[in-house]
Amino acid sequence: MFYEEDFFENFSDWQTDERERFKVLRERMENENPGAFEE
């Protein structure tokens, strides 16, 4: 059975984890390559 509420709760948790991981990765890359992500 597919429970939509559980799916969206888990999905938002997963998104939060991914966002934190991406933020850390991006910060690390910016430290290694200053100016690489300048707009």
C-alpha positions as CSV (number, residue, x, y, z in Angstrom):
1,M,0.0,0.0,0.0
2,F,1.2,3.5,-0.8
3,Y,1.0,6.0,2.0
4,E,1.4,9.5,0.6
5,E,1.9,11.3,3.9
6,D,4.8,9.0,4.9
7,F,6.3,9.4,1.4
8,F,6.3,13.2,1.6
9,E,7.6,13.2,5.2
10,N,10.5,10.9,4.3
11,F,11.1,12.8,1.0
12,S,11.4,16.1,2.8
13,D,13.8,14.5,5.3
14,W,15.9,13.1,2.4
15,Q,15.9,16.5,0.7
16,T,17.1,18.2,3.9
17,D,20.0,15.7,4.2
18,E,20.9,16.2,0.5
19,R,20.8,20.0,0.9
20,E,23.1,19.8,4.0
21,R,25.5,17.5,2.2
22,F,25.5,19.7,-0.9
23,K,26.2,22.8,1.2
24,V,29.2,21.1,2.8
25,L,30.5,19.9,-0.5
26,R,30.1,23.3,-2.1
27,E,31.8,25.0,0.8
28,R,34.7,22.5,0.5
29,M,35.0,23.1,-3.2
30,E,34.9,26.9,-2.7
31,N,37.7,26.6,-0.2
32,E,39.8,24.6,-2.7
33,N,39.0,26.8,-5.7
34,P,38.4,30.4,-4.5
35,G,36.2,32.2,-7.0
36,A,35.1,29.1,-8.9
37,F,31.4,29.7,-8.0
38,E,31.3,33.4,-8.5
39,E,28.3,34.6,-10.5
